[in-house]
Amino acid sequence: MRAIWLKQFGDPSVLVPGAAPDPVPGAGEVLVAVEYANTTFVETRFRATGAGPFRAELPMVPGNGVGGTVTALGEGAPAGLLGRRVVASLSGRGGYAELAVAAASAVHPVPDGLALDEAVALLADGRTAVLQLRAARPAAGERVLVEAAAGGVGTLLVQLAVAAGARVVAAAGGERKLALARSLGAQEAVDYREPGWADRVGPVDVVFDGVGGEIGRAAFGLLRPGGRMDSFGLAAGEWAAIPAEAAAGRGVELVAGERTPEALRSATAHALAEGAAGRLRPVIGQRFALAEAAAAHTAIESRATVGKTLLEVRR
Ligand SMILES: NC(=O)c1ccc[n+]([C@@H]2O[C@H](COP(=O)([O-])OP(=O)(O)OC[C@H]3O[C@@H](n4cnc5c(N)ncnc54)[C@H](OP(=O)(O)O)[C@@H]3O)[C@@H](O)[C@H]2O)c1
């Protein structure tokens, strides 16, 4: 099969197209004929240094999420999955390929009414966004700041918070990204590349911090007593790292998305169902051929992307 190899960590040029043996599903696993492979900011960090949530064992075919059709079952895998349109999470390896093996427990049938590319776009980002929303619990009328609001997770968080009745302040870099966030329902938008941006935002009740660093810390400074700070990313290169005492001293709660397998599965299913119902719209901003995985990573790293970036595996 065709696949993308990662043989050393480094800049995007280390993602090299090549041939790989067809994988075979083991017990409890299924084989997926892949149409779309997801790419995420986290995957670009892993490719660069090997750091992050995935097992760093080279050489490997990277890729953490796919969508396609189940074409074979390993022993004990549910027979009902055969021939189904599914999305699947892969523990960080094997996704940038024509065929992928997934644990049956990590497979979600794609609900009717949801296109396969949209389901792949919702797989990781939708799960992450739903988990953060559940942790920070924005209420109707509360003012909610979403950082990287035009990104994969950010575009979904904006929609989920608006649907919860919150007043959303979208923070992002550049007018194109701010306009996208407004089009998704954000009532206010601010460019955090401009000095003094936080002063222009004013007090908020919830911060969704997917950027970290100075931006995350400035956002923390805006929280009212009773507010919630949810740091789930470090796109800036470091976590916001708010000390617990600093939060307690301000009457602010530090919250985090739940990470149990049940919570991850339920959040994914919820995001897919909301997508199928038309209440959550994934923004697929960029599409690349499988062989162009390096270009996809370059685009994500250079902050040039909006929404989700997918690899179209069949072209
Ligand atoms: N996708 C997931 O499932 C998942 C899971 C766990 C954690 N996260 C975390 O959530 C955050 C968002 O992830 P995502 O996949 O949705 O990515 P993304 O938001 O689509 O891309 C990252 C964005 O971060 C912003 N950014 C701010 N400072 C940056 C810097 N110094 N370098 C590069 N980008 C910078 C950029 O938007 P602006 O140009 O608007 O600043 C950039 O587009 C990341 O921190 C990621 O680690 C994601």
The ligand as an SDF file (V2000), in Angstrom:
LIG
                    3D

 48 52  0  0  0  0  0  0  0  0999 V2000
   -6.9110   18.5590   17.9230 N   0  0  0  0  0  0  0  0  0  0  0  0
   -7.0140   17.9170   19.0790 C   0  0  0  0  0  0  0  0  0  0  0  0
   -7.7440   16.9510   19.1900 O   0  0  0  0  0  0  0  0  0  0  0  0
   -6.2410   18.3850   20.2940 C   0  0  0  0  0  0  0  0  0  0  0  0
   -6.1480   17.5130   21.3940 C   0  0  0  0  0  0  0  0  0  0  0  0
   -5.4830   17.9580   22.5360 C   0  0  0  0  0  0  0  0  0  0  0  0
   -4.9130   19.2200   22.5560 C   0  0  0  0  0  0  0  0  0  0  0  0
   -4.9940   20.0230   21.4590 N   0  0  0  0  0  0  0  0  0  0  0  0
   -4.3800   21.3360   21.4940 C   0  0  0  0  0  0  0  0  0  0  0  0
   -5.3330   22.2920   21.0800 O   0  0  0  0  0  0  0  0  0  0  0  0
   -4.6800   23.3620   20.3990 C   0  0  0  0  0  0  0  0  0  0  0  0
   -5.3610   23.5680   19.0670 C   0  0  0  0  0  0  0  0  0  0  0  0
   -5.1580   22.3750   18.3060 O   0  0  0  0  0  0  0  0  0  0  0  0
   -5.6730   22.2640   16.8150 P   0  0  0  0  0  0  0  0  0  0  0  0
   -5.3050   20.9110   16.3350 O   0  0  0  0  0  0  0  0  0  0  0  0
   -7.0890   22.6870   16.7430 O   0  0  0  0  0  0  0  0  0  0  0  0
   -4.7470   23.2980   16.0640 O   0  0  0  0  0  0  0  0  0  0  0  0
   -5.1240   24.6540   15.3190 P   0  0  0  0  0  0  0  0  0  0  0  0
   -5.8390   25.5340   16.2920 O   0  0  0  0  0  0  0  0  0  0  0  0
   -5.8320   24.3290   14.0750 O   0  0  0  0  0  0  0  0  0  0  0  0
   -3.6990   25.2480   15.0000 O   0  0  0  0  0  0  0  0  0  0  0  0
   -2.9430   25.8570   15.9930 C   0  0  0  0  0  0  0  0  0  0  0  0
   -3.2460   27.3520   16.0500 C   0  0  0  0  0  0  0  0  0  0  0  0
   -2.6500   27.8890   17.2190 O   0  0  0  0  0  0  0  0  0  0  0  0
   -2.4260   29.2590   17.0210 C   0  0  0  0  0  0  0  0  0  0  0  0
   -1.0950   29.6470   17.5050 N   0  0  0  0  0  0  0  0  0  0  0  0
   -0.8850   30.5520   18.4760 C   0  0  0  0  0  0  0  0  0  0  0  0
    0.4220   30.6830   18.6910 N   0  0  0  0  0  0  0  0  0  0  0  0
    1.0630   29.8660   17.8290 C   0  0  0  0  0  0  0  0  0  0  0  0
    2.4300   29.5780   17.5800 C   0  0  0  0  0  0  0  0  0  0  0  0
    3.4110   30.1730   18.2800 N   0  0  0  0  0  0  0  0  0  0  0  0
    2.7260   28.6790   16.6030 N   0  0  0  0  0  0  0  0  0  0  0  0
    1.7660   28.0730   15.9150 C   0  0  0  0  0  0  0  0  0  0  0  0
    0.4380   28.3010   16.1230 N   0  0  0  0  0  0  0  0  0  0  0  0
    0.1010   29.2010   17.0790 C   0  0  0  0  0  0  0  0  0  0  0  0
   -2.5520   29.5350   15.5160 C   0  0  0  0  0  0  0  0  0  0  0  0
   -3.7590   30.2630   15.3050 O   0  0  0  0  0  0  0  0  0  0  0  0
   -3.6650   31.8860   15.2610 P   0  0  0  0  0  0  0  0  0  0  0  0
   -2.8810   32.2200   14.0270 O   0  0  0  0  0  0  0  0  0  0  0  0
   -5.0660   32.3180   15.2380 O   0  0  0  0  0  0  0  0  0  0  0  0
   -2.9280   32.2650   16.5160 O   0  0  0  0  0  0  0  0  0  0  0  0
   -2.6450   28.1530   14.9180 C   0  0  0  0  0  0  0  0  0  0  0  0
   -3.4170   28.1390   13.7330 O   0  0  0  0  0  0  0  0  0  0  0  0
   -3.2110   22.9900   20.2790 C   0  0  0  0  0  0  0  0  0  0  0  0
   -2.4770   23.6280   21.2810 O   0  0  0  0  0  0  0  0  0  0  0  0
   -3.2190   21.4930   20.5200 C   0  0  0  0  0  0  0  0  0  0  0  0
   -2.0250   21.0450   21.0950 O   0  0  0  0  0  0  0  0  0  0  0  0
   -5.6490   19.6220   20.3410 C   0  0  0  0  0  0  0  0  0  0  0  0
  1  2  1  0
  2  3  2  0
  2  4  1  0
  4  5  1  0
  4 48  2  0
  5  6  2  0
  6  7  1  0
  7  8  2  0
  8  9  1  0
  8 48  1  0
  9 10  1  0
  9 46  1  0
 10 11  1  0
 11 12  1  0
 11 44  1  0
 12 13  1  0
 13 14  1  0
 14 15  2  0
 14 16  1  0
 14 17  1  0
 17 18  1  0
 18 19  2  0
 18 20  1  0
 18 21  1  0
 21 22  1  0
 22 23  1  0
 23 24  1  0
 23 42  1  0
 24 25  1  0
 25 26  1  0
 25 36  1  0
 26 27  1  0
 26 35  1  0
 27 28  2  0
 28 29  1  0
 29 30  1  0
 29 35  2  0
 30 31  1  0
 30 32  2  0
 32 33  1  0
 33 34  2  0
 34 35  1  0
 36 37  1  0
 36 42  1  0
 37 38  1  0
 38 39  2  0
 38 40  1  0
 38 41  1  0
 42 43  1  0
 44 45  1  0
 44 46  1  0
 46 47  1  0
M  CHG  2   8   1  16  -1
M  END
$$$$
